[in-house]
């Protein structure tokens, strides 16, 4: 197996539909909310050099793209996906590490952030130096939050004025002094507990009041 990870170019436009299909089917399988992407949007990211793709001798294996907000003050990595045939090989971490380093080169002054419900992504982010933060520390750009409208959990986010959702906000600030060992220890039990609390608060139907 010879998997290479590269910054996207015109030759990769043909993978846009497969990328969208893989992202959507993965979300449905996990039963999690996710903002939907179109092939046109994915291709636009490829055109601007704001995406990376993993290929195994020309066969699609994984993908991730970069979004910037507030004139480059904030950067987010979105659409991280690994094709089912290439999972459990550590490829997601390799893609994330690649796009993380690449985005720091392209946007050296930007804070890197993300929101996710996935523990695997949280673990990868933590290893890279992200820390969990409230949504108030993330971008205030309304176009970012507008991207959540196609997520199944959007009504929760909207009801909380973009301050809380089932997702966990994570942030890497390049101006913070690096620490060794890892900056922020990943505690899966704590995050699982937090996720369960959020689900209980936001997803459990409230009992209706009986009329006399």
N, C-alpha and C positions, 0 to 999 in steps of 0.2 A: 504494500500500500504506500503510495507516494502522494501525500496530501500537502499542497502548498497553499499559503495564505497570502493574498496580494491585494493591493489597492485596485479598485475596479476601474475598468476602461471600457471602451465601446464594444469590444468583443464579448463583454459579459452581459450586455443588455438582454440577450436571449434567455437568460436565466430568471428574469424578473417575475414571470408568471409562476414558475415553480417555487420561487422563494415565497411569494404570497400564499400559495396553496399550502406550503409546508408550515408556515407560521400559523395559519388559521386552523389546520387540522391538529396541530400540536396543542393549541389552546382548547379546542373542543375535547380532545382526549384527556387533558388535565382538568377540565371543568373550571377553568379560570378565565377571568375577564382580560381582554387585550384589545388595544386599539387596532382596528383593521387598516391594512395598507393596500394600495392599488399598485398594479404593475407600472403604471405611469409615474407614480410617486417614487417607487424603487428605482426606476430608470433615471429619474431626475437626480437622485442622490448619487448614482453611478457617474452621471455626466459631470457633476461638480467635484468628483474625487472625494466625496464624503461617505464612502462605503468600502468595506473589505469583503472579500469572498474567499471561501476555502474550496478547493477543487482537488479531486483525485483523478489525475489524468484526464481532465476535461469533464468529469462527472461532478455535479453539484454536491457539496458536502456540508457547507455552512455559510453563514452570512451575518453581517451586522452593519449598521450605518450610524452616521454622526448627525446630530442636529445642534445648531447653535442658537442662542437666545440673547436678547438685550445687547446687540452689537458685539457678540463674541465674549460677553462676560461669563456666560454659562454655556456648558456643552453637555449633551446627553448622548448616550449610546442606546440605540433602539433596535428592535427587530432581531435581537440575537437569537439565532436558530441553528440547530444542527439537524441534518437530515437523519431520519430514523436508522438508516443503514450505517451511520457513522457515530452513533451514540455510545456512551460508556467507554470512550477512548481518550477522554480528556480533551477533546477538540474544542468544546465550548470555552474552556479556560484559556486555551491557546489563542482562539479568536478574540476573546475579550482582552487578553494581555496585548495582543497585536494592535487592536483598535485603540486601546488605552494609550499606548506609547505613541501611536500615530497622531491621535488627537492632541496630545501634549505638545507635539512638534508643530502641528498646524495651528493650534490655538494655545500658545504658551502661557497666556495670562488668564485663561478661563478656569473657572471652577467646574469640575466634572461631577455630574449628579445623575441620579436615576431613581425611578420608583418601580417597585416590583413586589409581587406576591410570592415569587419563587425562591425557596431556600437555597437552591443550587446557585442562583445568580447572586444572592446575598453573600454566600460563602466566597465566591470568586471576588466580588467587590471588596469584601473585608480583607482578603489576602492582598489586594492591590492598594489598600490604604484608605478606602472609604470608611465613613462612620455613619451610623444611623442618626438622622436629624429630623426635626419637625418640618412640615411642608413650608413653614414661614421662612426657612433658610434657603429654599430653592428659588428658582426664577419666578418673578411675578408677571412675566410675559403672558398675556391672556391667550395667545396663539398656542402656547404649550398645552395649557389646560383644555383648550378647545379640541386638541388631538385626542383627548380621552372620551369624547362624546360617543364614539363607537364601541366603547368598552361596556360590558354588561353591568359594571358597578358604577357607571357614571352618575346615576341618580343619587347614590350615596355621597359621592364627592360633591355634587352640586348642592345637596342639602346641608353640607358642612362648609359651604363657601370656600371650597378648594383648600380647606385646612386639614382635612383628614379623610382617609378612605381605607379600604382593605390593604392597599399597597403600603410598603415601608419606604420612606424617603432615605436616600443615602448620598453622601457628599464627599468629594475629595478636593481639598484646597491645596494647590501646588505651593502656596506661600507658607503653609505649615511646615515646621521643621520635621524632616523625616525621622522616624523612630525605628529601631531595630532591636528586637524582633518585631513582627507585624504590628502596625499602628493601633489597630482596634480588634481585639480578640473576638472571634465569632463564637457565639453561644447559641447553638441550635435549639436547646430546650427553652431558652428565654424567648427567642423569636417565634417558636411554635406556640408558646403560651400567649404571646402578644397577638398572634394571628387568631387564635381561638377566642380571645377576648373581643377582638374587633368583629369577628363573625357573629358572636353572641349579641353584641350591641347593635349591629347593623342589619343582620340577616334574619334574626328571630322575629317572627310576626308578633306585634304587640296585641294583647287581648283587647277586644272591643268593649266599650262601656255599655252595660245593659241599660235599656231605657225602662223606666218605671211606668 
